[in-house]
Amino acid sequence: MRQFALCVAVVLLGQCDAGSAESGNAVYEAASGADFDLKGRWEMRVLDFSTDAAPAVDATLSETWGTLEVPFDLGRTAEYAELVGCVQLRRSIPDALALSGREQPVVLDSGHTSDAARFYLNDPRSGLIGRFGNEPGLFGAPSSEYATGHDGRLVRALPAQAFVSGTNYLYAEICTRPGLPLFWRGAKIALGPADEVFAGYLRELAVAFLLAGLYLSIGLYHLLLAVRRPEEIFNLYFGIFAMAVASFHLANSPGAELIFGGAKDLQSKVDQVSLMLFSASLLLFRSTFFLRRYSKVALGLSSLYLCFAVLDVFVSHAIRIRLLEVLIYTMVFALPYILVLTGRAAWRGNRDARYLLIGVALIVVGALHDILVERRILQSIILMPFAFVAFILGIALILANRFTRVHREVEELAADLEDKVRVRTEDLERSLDEVRELKNKQDGDYFLTAQLL
């Protein structure tokens, strides 16, 4: 479910400038041992299964190859909206890389493709690199058995026996049917030496699990804090928010392939349920933290998102897409509400709200930056994951600072109360001394009076 991530700019795309096969050779040969970037222009043709559930692989391919820029997203274009089949792409591999592939493993990092795909070198029988999803017509599977593959990613070695002496082609077949996405994108889409590609992939895994652990620890801490201090209910919502973000992050990270494996429908459900939960909990957190009560807007939208989360567990992938679209439309109202609520509190002098506005600004800047990277206007790294980490940590620090501030105020009040008790005690002691002295004088007067009488 990366459509939402695109809408709020959790965008995972990069930039490249690849031209012909000859220029690709020059680039790869100039950078010895470097990855060969696969973004750019590919040859493309369409494999249409709309008239036959399981045709021969090449039976309905168009005669001539066109071109298509990778990364792409064709799911919403009119030309491909009713396609039941695959977009077949191919790109020649640099000779230097093909030669090294016969001697040492060369690995494909496919990036992310929609729902169902397969990748192969030269021939789908001997050169299959990997596949996921149940493609309509591909491998003889009828379209009625099509199942979502969520966002698939392959990091696999090219079979050495599939390299040929002439031109070697890398093929990708990205499949779809009406109502389902058709895209190929990723921060990295490349071929390269096995040690470098796998090392980079392991670094991504390490960062993904580190961030997930960070989110989980923050969430658990605030859930425990909510148990100890039930009057500060916003800790509960922030804890749920952080844990839902951790779940969403894992479902959309490189670690998802290890966690879910081929259970793509389960991955899709975890992804969207987490999305609904952190959207609802964020609204409730902002409302209870700044207003100290539940606003009607926060209650209404969060109740809707919680209902969607329950439905996501039981409904089909197609219905989950529709629920996601409703969520995106409601965000048109939810995001301005959050900004107005935070901005109003900041205008009234709330320091925590001012810090939260800085976090929101980081999210917006990261989103705009990553959109420009996606559009290949900028050549840069993806900033949104770092901006989101800063946002979560910022809220955690704000709550920690608030807890420290309240605790300090309690200590100051306690110390002030002790001072007041001490002063009051001293006043009482002085008063008692005066009373004793008066009593002694009175007793003396009584004694003298008694003697005179």
C-alpha positions as CSV (number, residue, x, y, z in Angstrom):
1,M,0.0,0.0,0.0
2,R,2.6,2.6,-1.0
3,Q,0.0,4.9,-2.5
4,F,-0.6,6.6,0.8
5,A,3.1,6.9,1.4
6,L,3.3,8.7,-1.9
7,C,0.4,11.0,-1.0
8,V,2.1,12.1,2.2
9,A,5.5,11.7,0.5
10,V,6.8,8.6,2.1
11,V,8.4,8.3,-1.3
12,L,11.1,5.7,-2.1
13,L,12.4,6.8,-5.5
14,G,15.7,8.0,-6.8
15,Q,17.2,9.5,-10.0
16,C,19.3,8.3,-12.8
17,D,20.1,9.1,-16.4
18,A,20.6,6.0,-18.5
19,G,20.5,6.1,-22.2
20,S,21.4,3.5,-24.7
21,A,23.2,0.2,-24.1
22,E,26.4,1.6,-25.5
23,S,26.4,4.5,-23.0
24,G,25.6,2.0,-20.2
25,N,28.7,0.1,-21.1
26,A,30.8,3.2,-20.9
27,V,29.4,4.2,-17.6
28,Y,29.9,0.7,-16.1
29,E,33.4,0.3,-17.5
30,A,34.4,3.7,-16.2
31,A,33.3,2.8,-12.7
32,S,35.0,-0.6,-12.1
33,G,33.1,-2.8,-9.7
34,A,30.3,-0.2,-9.2
35,D,26.6,-1.0,-9.5
36,F,25.0,-0.6,-12.9
37,D,22.0,1.7,-12.4
38,L,18.9,0.2,-14.2
39,K,16.8,3.4,-14.0
40,G,16.2,5.1,-17.2
41,R,15.0,4.0,-20.6
42,W,13.9,0.4,-21.2
43,E,12.4,-1.3,-24.3
44,M,8.8,-2.1,-23.6
45,R,5.9,-4.0,-25.1
46,V,2.5,-5.2,-23.7
47,L,1.4,-8.8,-23.1
48,D,-2.4,-8.7,-23.1
49,F,-4.3,-11.7,-21.6
50,S,-7.8,-10.1,-21.9
51,T,-8.9,-12.5,-24.7
52,D,-7.1,-15.6,-23.4
53,A,-6.5,-16.6,-19.8
54,A,-3.3,-18.5,-20.4
55,P,-1.8,-17.9,-23.8
56,A,1.7,-18.9,-25.0
57,V,4.3,-16.4,-23.5
58,D,4.9,-14.6,-26.8
59,A,1.5,-15.1,-28.4
60,T,0.0,-11.7,-27.9
61,L,3.1,-9.6,-27.7
62,S,3.2,-6.5,-29.9
63,E,5.5,-6.9,-32.8
64,T,7.7,-3.9,-32.1
65,W,9.3,-2.6,-29.0
66,G,8.5,0.9,-27.7
67,T,10.3,2.6,-24.8
68,L,9.4,3.3,-21.2
69,E,11.2,5.2,-18.5
70,V,11.9,3.3,-15.2
71,P,10.7,4.2,-12.6
72,F,7.1,4.4,-13.7
73,D,3.5,4.3,-12.4
74,L,0.9,3.4,-15.0
75,G,-1.9,2.2,-12.8
76,R,-4.0,5.3,-13.2
77,T,-3.4,6.0,-16.9
78,A,-6.3,5.4,-19.2
79,E,-4.2,3.2,-21.6
80,Y,-3.4,0.6,-18.9
81,A,-6.5,1.0,-16.6
82,E,-8.2,-2.1,-18.1
83,L,-5.2,-4.1,-18.9
84,V,-5.3,-7.8,-17.9
85,G,-1.7,-8.8,-18.5
86,C,1.8,-7.6,-18.2
87,V,4.2,-4.9,-19.3
88,Q,7.3,-6.7,-20.6
89,L,10.5,-4.7,-20.5
90,R,14.1,-5.5,-21.5
91,R,17.4,-3.8,-21.2
92,S,20.8,-4.9,-22.5
93,I,23.5,-5.6,-19.9
94,P,27.0,-4.0,-20.3
95,D,29.5,-6.5,-21.8
96,A,31.9,-6.0,-18.9
97,L,29.1,-6.9,-16.4
98,A,28.0,-9.9,-18.4
99,L,31.7,-11.1,-18.6
100,S,32.1,-10.8,-14.8
101,G,28.7,-12.5,-14.3
102,R,30.2,-15.7,-15.7
103,E,33.0,-15.7,-13.2
104,Q,31.5,-14.3,-10.0
105,P,27.9,-13.7,-8.9
106,V,26.1,-10.6,-10.2
107,V,23.0,-9.6,-8.2
108,L,19.8,-7.8,-9.2
109,D,18.2,-5.4,-6.7
110,S,14.8,-5.0,-8.3
111,G,13.4,-2.1,-6.2
112,H,9.7,-2.4,-5.7
113,T,7.2,-3.5,-8.3
114,S,3.4,-3.8,-8.1
115,D,1.6,-7.0,-7.2
116,A,3.0,-9.6,-9.6
117,A,6.2,-9.8,-11.6
118,R,9.0,-12.0,-12.7
119,F,12.6,-11.2,-13.7
120,Y,14.8,-13.3,-16.0
121,L,18.0,-13.2,-17.9
122,N,17.6,-13.9,-21.7
123,D,15.3,-16.9,-21.3
124,P,12.4,-17.3,-18.7
125,R,13.1,-21.1,-18.4
126,S,16.9,-21.2,-17.8
127,G,17.4,-17.6,-16.7
128,L,14.6,-17.0,-14.1
129,I,15.9,-14.7,-11.3
130,G,12.8,-14.6,-9.2
131,R,9.0,-14.0,-9.2
132,F,6.3,-13.1,-6.8
133,G,2.5,-12.9,-6.9
134,N,0.1,-15.1,-9.0
135,E,0.2,-13.4,-12.4
136,P,-2.7,-13.5,-14.8
137,G,-1.6,-15.9,-17.6
138,L,2.0,-15.9,-16.6
139,F,3.2,-19.5,-15.9
140,G,-0.3,-20.7,-17.0
141,A,-2.2,-19.2,-14.1
142,P,-5.7,-18.1,-15.1
143,S,-6.6,-14.5,-14.3
144,S,-9.4,-15.6,-11.9
145,E,-6.7,-16.8,-9.5
146,Y,-4.8,-13.6,-9.5
147,A,-3.7,-12.5,-6.0
148,T,-1.9,-9.4,-4.9
149,G,1.8,-9.6,-4.4
150,H,1.8,-6.3,-2.4
151,D,5.1,-4.4,-3.1
152,G,7.5,-7.1,-4.2
153,R,11.3,-6.7,-4.1
154,L,13.9,-9.2,-5.3
155,V,17.6,-9.2,-4.3
156,R,18.8,-12.3,-6.2
157,A,21.8,-13.5,-8.1
158,L,21.6,-13.8,-11.9
159,P,22.0,-17.5,-13.0
160,A,25.5,-17.8,-14.4
161,Q,24.4,-20.5,-17.0
162,A,21.9,-18.0,-18.6
163,F,24.6,-15.6,-19.9
164,V,25.3,-15.9,-23.6
165,S,28.2,-14.9,-25.8
166,G,26.3,-12.1,-27.6
167,T,24.1,-9.4,-26.2
168,N,22.5,-10.2,-22.9
169,Y,19.1,-8.9,-22.0
170,L,17.6,-8.5,-18.6
171,Y,13.8,-8.9,-18.8
172,A,11.1,-7.7,-16.4
173,E,7.4,-8.5,-16.7
174,I,5.2,-6.4,-14.4
175,C,1.6,-7.7,-14.4
176,T,-1.8,-6.3,-13.4
177,R,-5.5,-6.4,-14.0
178,P,-8.2,-3.7,-13.7
179,G,-8.4,-2.0,-10.3
180,L,-4.9,-3.0,-9.3
181,P,-1.6,-0.9,-9.5
182,L,1.0,-1.2,-12.2
183,F,4.3,0.4,-11.1
184,W,8.0,-0.1,-10.8
185,R,10.0,2.1,-8.5
186,G,12.6,2.1,-5.7
187,A,15.4,4.0,-4.1
188,K,17.7,1.6,-5.9
189,I,17.2,-0.5,-9.0
190,A,20.5,-1.9,-10.1
191,L,22.8,-4.8,-11.0
192,G,26.2,-5.2,-9.2
193,P,28.7,-7.5,-7.7
194,A,27.2,-9.8,-5.1
195,D,29.3,-8.6,-2.2
196,E,28.5,-5.0,-2.8
197,V,24.8,-5.4,-3.4
198,F,24.2,-7.8,-0.5
199,A,26.3,-5.6,1.8
200,G,24.1,-2.6,0.9
201,Y,21.0,-4.7,1.4
202,L,22.2,-5.8,4.8
203,R,22.8,-2.2,5.8
204,E,19.2,-1.4,4.8
205,L,18.0,-4.3,6.9
206,A,20.0,-3.1,9.9
207,V,18.7,0.4,9.6
208,A,15.1,-0.8,9.1
209,F,15.2,-3.0,12.2
210,L,17.0,-0.4,14.3
211,L,14.3,2.2,13.5
212,A,11.6,-0.3,14.2
213,G,13.2,-1.1,17.5
214,L,13.4,2.6,18.3
215,Y,9.7,3.2,17.5
216,L,8.7,0.1,19.5
217,S,10.7,1.1,22.6
218,I,9.3,4.6,22.5
219,G,5.8,3.2,22.2
220,L,6.1,0.7,25.0
221,Y,7.6,3.3,27.3
222,H,4.6,5.7,26.8
223,L,2.1,2.8,27.1
224,L,3.7,2.0,30.5
225,L,3.6,5.7,31.4
226,A,-0.1,5.8,30.5
227,V,-0.7,2.9,32.9
228,R,1.2,4.7,35.7
229,R,-0.4,8.1,35.0
230,P,-3.9,7.4,33.6
231,E,-4.9,11.1,33.9
232,E,-2.4,11.9,31.1
233,I,-4.3,9.9,28.5
234,F,-2.3,11.4,25.6
235,N,0.6,9.1,26.6
236,L,-1.6,6.1,25.6
237,Y,-2.4,7.5,22.2
238,F,1.2,8.4,21.5
239,G,2.3,4.9,22.5
240,I,-0.2,3.4,20.1
241,F,1.0,5.8,17.4
242,A,4.6,4.9,17.8
243,M,3.9,1.1,17.8
244,A,1.7,1.5,14.8
245,V,4.4,3.4,13.0
246,A,6.9,0.6,13.8
247,S,4.5,-2.0,12.3
248,F,3.9,0.1,9.2
249,H,7.6,0.7,8.9
250,L,8.4,-3.0,9.0
251,A,5.7,-3.8,6.5
252,N,7.2,-1.4,4.0
253,S,10.9,-1.9,4.7
254,P,13.5,-4.4,3.3
255,G,12.8,-6.5,6.4
256,A,9.3,-7.2,5.1
257,E,10.7,-9.8,2.7
258,L,12.2,-11.7,5.7
259,I,9.2,-11.2,8.0
260,F,6.3,-12.0,5.6
261,G,8.0,-14.0,2.9
262,G,5.4,-15.1,0.4
263,A,2.5,-14.1,2.6
264,K,1.9,-10.9,0.7
265,D,-1.8,-10.6,1.6
266,L,-0.9,-10.7,5.3
267,Q,1.7,-8.0,4.6
268,S,-0.9,-5.9,2.9
269,K,-3.3,-6.2,5.8
270,V,-0.6,-5.4,8.4
271,D,0.5,-2.4,6.3
272,Q,-3.0,-0.9,6.0
273,V,-4.2,-1.7,9.6
274,S,-1.1,0.0,10.9
275,L,-1.7,3.0,8.7
276,M,-5.3,3.3,10.0
277,L,-4.2,2.9,13.6
278,F,-1.4,5.5,13.5
279,S,-3.7,8.0,11.7
280,A,-6.4,7.6,14.4
281,S,-4.0,7.7,17.3
282,L,-2.2,10.8,16.0
283,L,-5.5,12.7,15.9
284,L,-6.5,11.6,19.4
285,F,-3.0,12.5,20.7
286,R,-3.1,16.0,19.3
287,S,-6.7,16.6,20.6
288,T,-6.0,15.4,24.2
289,F,-2.6,16.9,24.4
290,F,-3.5,20.5,23.4
291,L,-7.3,20.7,24.2
292,R,-7.3,18.3,27.2
293,R,-10.5,16.8,25.8
294,Y,-11.8,14.9,22.7
295,S,-12.8,17.2,19.9
296,K,-15.6,16.2,17.6
297,V,-13.4,16.2,14.5
298,A,-10.8,13.9,16.2
299,L,-13.5,11.6,17.5
300,G,-15.3,11.4,14.2
301,L,-12.2,10.8,12.0
302,S,-10.5,8.4,14.4
303,S,-13.7,6.3,14.8
304,L,-13.8,6.1,11.0
305,Y,-10.2,5.0,10.7
306,L,-10.7,2.4,13.5
307,C,-13.7,0.9,11.6
308,F,-11.5,0.8,8.5
309,A,-8.8,-1.0,10.4
310,V,-11.2,-3.7,11.5
311,L,-12.6,-4.1,7.9
312,D,-9.1,-4.3,6.5
313,V,-8.6,-7.6,8.3
314,F,-11.5,-9.3,6.6
315,V,-12.1,-7.7,3.2
316,S,-10.3,-8.4,-0.1
317,H,-7.4,-6.5,-1.5
318,A,-9.6,-4.5,-3.9
319,I,-11.8,-3.3,-1.1
320,R,-8.7,-2.3,0.9
321,I,-7.6,-0.1,-1.9
322,R,-11.0,1.7,-1.8
323,L,-10.7,2.1,1.9
324,L,-7.2,3.6,1.4
325,E,-8.6,6.0,-1.1
326,V,-11.2,7.2,1.4
327,L,-8.5,7.7,4.0
328,I,-6.5,9.8,1.5
329,Y,-9.5,12.0,0.8
330,T,-10.3,12.5,4.5
331,M,-6.7,13.6,5.1
332,V,-7.6,16.7,3.1
333,F,-9.5,17.7,6.3
334,A,-7.4,15.9,8.9
335,L,-4.0,17.4,8.1
336,P,-5.3,21.0,8.1
337,Y,-7.1,20.3,11.4
338,I,-3.8,19.1,13.0
339,L,-2.0,22.1,11.7
340,V,-4.6,24.6,12.9
341,L,-4.8,22.9,16.3
342,T,-1.0,22.9,16.7
343,G,-0.7,26.5,15.3
344,R,-3.3,27.9,17.6
345,A,-1.7,26.4,20.6
346,A,1.7,27.8,19.5
347,W,0.1,31.2,19.0
348,R,-1.1,31.1,22.6
349,G,2.4,30.6,23.8
350,N,2.5,26.8,24.2
351,R,6.2,26.0,23.8
352,D,5.5,22.3,23.1
353,A,3.3,23.3,20.2
354,R,6.1,25.4,18.7
355,Y,8.4,22.5,18.8
356,L,5.8,20.3,17.2
357,L,5.4,22.8,14.4
358,I,9.2,22.4,13.8
359,G,8.6,18.7,13.5
360,V,5.7,19.2,11.0
361,A,7.9,21.6,9.0
362,L,10.6,18.9,8.8
363,I,8.0,16.4,7.5
364,V,6.8,18.9,4.9
365,V,10.3,19.8,3.7
366,G,11.2,16.1,3.5
367,A,8.1,15.4,1.6
368,L,8.7,18.1,-1.0
369,H,12.3,17.1,-1.3
370,D,11.4,13.4,-2.0
371,I,8.7,14.4,-4.5
372,L,11.4,16.3,-6.4
373,V,13.6,13.3,-6.2
374,E,10.8,11.0,-7.4
375,R,10.2,13.3,-10.3
376,R,13.9,13.1,-11.1
377,I,14.3,16.9,-10.7
378,L,16.8,16.5,-7.9
379,Q,19.5,13.9,-7.5
380,S,19.7,13.2,-3.8
381,I,19.1,10.7,-1.1
382,I,15.6,10.1,0.4
383,L,15.0,12.4,3.4
384,M,11.5,11.3,4.5
385,P,12.6,8.4,6.8
386,F,15.0,10.7,8.6
387,A,12.4,13.4,8.9
388,F,9.9,10.9,10.3
389,V,12.5,9.7,12.9
390,A,13.1,13.3,13.9
391,F,9.3,13.8,14.2
392,I,8.8,10.8,16.4
393,L,11.8,11.6,18.6
394,G,10.7,15.2,18.8
395,I,7.3,14.3,20.2
396,A,9.0,11.8,22.6
397,L,11.3,14.6,23.8
398,I,8.5,17.0,24.2
399,L,6.6,14.6,26.4
400,A,9.7,13.8,28.3
401,N,10.4,17.5,28.8
402,R,6.8,18.0,29.9
403,F,7.0,15.2,32.4
404,T,10.3,16.6,33.7
405,R,8.8,20.1,33.9
406,V,5.7,18.8,35.8
407,H,7.9,16.8,38.1
408,R,10.1,19.9,38.8
409,E,7.0,22.0,39.5
410,V,5.8,19.4,42.0
411,E,9.2,19.4,43.7
412,E,9.1,23.2,43.8
413,L,5.6,23.1,45.2
414,A,6.6,20.5,47.8
415,A,9.7,22.6,48.8
416,D,7.6,25.7,49.0
417,L,5.0,23.9,51.1
418,E,7.8,22.8,53.4
419,D,9.0,26.4,53.7
420,K,5.5,27.5,54.5
421,V,5.0,24.7,57.1
422,R,8.3,25.7,58.7
423,V,7.4,29.4,58.8
424,R,4.0,28.5,60.1
425,T,5.5,26.3,62.8
426,E,7.8,29.0,63.9
427,D,4.9,31.5,64.1
428,L,3.0,29.0,66.2
429,E,5.9,28.4,68.5
430,R,6.3,32.2,68.9
431,S,2.6,32.5,69.7
432,L,2.8,29.7,72.2
433,D,5.8,31.4,73.9
434,E,3.8,34.6,74.1
435,V,0.9,32.7,75.5
436,R,3.1,31.0,78.1
437,E,4.6,34.3,79.1
438,L,1.2,35.9,79.5
439,K,0.0,32.9,81.5
440,N,3.0,33.2,83.8
441,K,2.2,36.9,84.3
442,Q,-1.4,36.1,84.9
443,D,-0.5,33.4,87.4
444,G,1.7,35.9,89.2
445,D,-1.1,38.5,89.3
446,Y,-3.5,35.9,90.7
447,F,-0.9,35.0,93.4
448,L,-0.4,38.6,94.5
449,T,-4.2,39.2,94.5
450,A,-4.7,36.2,96.7
451,Q,-2.0,37.3,99.2
452,L,-3.6,40.8,99.5
453,L,-7.0,39.3,100.1
